[in-house]
Amino acid sequence: MKKYLFGVAASAIAVLLVGCSTLGVHEGFAATMPSVIFSRGTQGGATEPNLEVLKRPYKHLSRVSGEASQVNVLVLVTAGDASIESAQKDALLKVQGADTLINRNFDIRHFSLFSIFTIATLRVTGDAIKFTDH
């Protein structure tokens, strides 16, 4: 019984120490990993002007956002596509005739409950454009 209690106590301490050590900087932005018990937050993202696209003539349509999510259950099963491409496709579906996004901003939202159920959502926001040279 003592070995069992020692194992539980050691595991709890390890979990607490790992949870506290995840505070820091990720790719230049202050960020934390999802907590063991509960987390809900948004991590700062990056901005990308997409300069290669700007070499072609285009028409600005509107500012738009799109999201893509990934779900993890019991830290065993993960499903979903939280890629930039998937989030951008979601954004482009909201503007008829849009070819791509420029001036894209990215941020990540996460929600976790006891690490039993975790959702990570990538949001891309940008200016939807239509190329005028085709």
C-alpha positions as CSV (number, residue, x, y, z in Angstrom):
1,M,0.0,0.0,0.0
2,K,2.9,2.4,0.8
3,K,4.4,1.8,-2.6
4,Y,1.0,2.6,-4.2
5,L,0.6,5.8,-2.3
6,F,4.2,6.8,-3.0
7,G,3.6,6.2,-6.7
8,V,0.4,8.3,-6.7
9,A,2.1,11.1,-4.8
10,A,5.2,11.1,-7.1
11,S,2.9,11.1,-10.2
12,A,0.9,14.1,-8.8
13,I,4.1,16.0,-8.1
14,A,5.4,15.3,-11.5
15,V,2.2,16.5,-13.2
16,L,2.2,19.7,-11.1
17,L,5.8,20.4,-12.0
18,V,5.3,19.8,-15.7
19,G,2.2,21.9,-15.7
20,C,4.1,24.8,-14.1
21,S,7.1,24.5,-16.3
22,T,5.2,25.0,-19.6
23,L,4.9,28.7,-19.0
24,G,7.2,30.5,-21.4
25,V,7.7,31.8,-24.9
26,H,6.6,29.9,-28.0
27,E,7.8,31.2,-31.4
28,G,8.2,34.7,-29.9
29,F,4.8,34.8,-28.1
30,A,4.1,34.2,-24.4
31,A,2.2,30.9,-24.2
32,T,1.4,28.0,-21.9
33,M,0.5,24.5,-22.7
34,P,-3.0,23.3,-21.8
35,S,-3.3,22.7,-18.1
36,V,-3.9,19.3,-16.6
37,I,-7.2,20.2,-14.8
38,F,-8.7,23.0,-16.9
39,S,-7.5,25.4,-19.5
40,R,-9.1,27.8,-21.9
41,G,-7.0,30.4,-23.6
42,T,-5.8,31.9,-26.8
43,Q,-2.1,32.0,-27.8
44,G,-0.9,34.9,-29.8
45,G,-0.1,34.3,-33.4
46,A,1.9,35.6,-36.3
47,T,1.2,37.9,-39.2
48,E,2.1,37.0,-42.8
49,P,1.8,39.5,-45.6
50,N,2.0,36.8,-48.3
51,L,4.3,38.9,-50.6
52,E,4.5,36.5,-53.5
53,V,0.8,36.8,-54.0
54,L,1.0,40.6,-54.1
55,K,3.1,40.5,-57.3
56,R,-0.1,39.8,-59.3
57,P,-2.9,42.3,-59.8
58,Y,-5.9,41.7,-57.5
59,K,-9.1,43.1,-56.2
60,H,-9.7,43.3,-52.4
61,L,-13.0,41.7,-51.5
62,S,-13.3,41.8,-47.6
63,R,-11.7,40.9,-44.3
64,V,-12.6,37.3,-43.3
65,S,-11.8,34.7,-40.7
66,G,-11.8,30.9,-40.8
67,E,-11.2,28.2,-38.3
68,A,-10.0,24.6,-38.2
69,S,-10.1,22.4,-35.1
70,Q,-8.6,19.2,-33.7
71,V,-10.0,17.2,-30.9
72,N,-8.2,14.8,-28.5
73,V,-10.0,12.4,-26.2
74,L,-8.2,10.8,-23.2
75,V,-4.8,11.7,-24.7
76,L,-5.4,8.6,-26.9
77,V,-7.5,9.5,-29.9
78,T,-7.0,12.6,-32.0
79,A,-9.3,13.7,-34.8
80,G,-9.6,16.7,-37.0
81,D,-7.5,18.9,-39.2
82,A,-6.3,22.1,-37.6
83,S,-4.0,23.0,-40.4
84,I,-3.5,26.5,-41.9
85,E,-4.7,25.2,-45.2
86,S,-8.0,24.0,-43.7
87,A,-8.6,27.2,-41.8
88,Q,-7.9,29.3,-44.9
89,K,-10.3,27.1,-46.9
90,D,-13.0,27.8,-44.3
91,A,-12.4,31.5,-44.6
92,L,-12.5,31.5,-48.4
93,L,-15.8,29.7,-48.4
94,K,-17.3,32.8,-46.7
95,V,-16.5,35.1,-49.7
96,Q,-17.8,34.3,-53.1
97,G,-15.1,34.3,-55.8
98,A,-12.1,34.7,-53.4
99,D,-8.9,33.2,-54.6
100,T,-6.7,33.5,-51.5
101,L,-5.9,35.5,-48.4
102,I,-3.3,38.2,-47.9
103,N,-2.2,39.8,-44.6
104,R,-3.0,36.7,-42.7
105,N,-3.0,36.6,-38.9
106,F,-2.9,33.3,-37.0
107,D,-3.8,32.5,-33.4
108,I,-4.5,29.3,-31.5
109,R,-7.3,28.7,-29.0
110,H,-7.3,25.7,-26.7
111,F,-9.8,24.2,-24.3
112,S,-9.0,21.3,-22.0
113,L,-10.8,19.6,-19.2
114,F,-8.7,17.2,-17.1
115,S,-6.8,16.4,-20.3
116,I,-9.7,14.0,-20.9
117,F,-11.2,16.2,-23.6
118,T,-9.0,18.8,-25.5
119,I,-9.9,21.0,-28.4
120,A,-7.3,23.1,-30.3
121,T,-8.6,25.6,-32.9
122,L,-6.4,27.5,-35.4
123,R,-8.0,30.7,-36.5
124,V,-6.7,32.5,-39.6
125,T,-7.9,36.1,-40.4
126,G,-7.0,37.9,-43.6
127,D,-8.0,40.0,-46.5
128,A,-9.8,37.9,-49.2
129,I,-8.7,38.8,-52.7
130,K,-9.6,37.9,-56.3
131,F,-6.9,37.9,-58.9
132,T,-7.8,40.1,-61.9
133,D,-5.2,38.8,-64.4
134,H,-7.2,35.6,-65.4
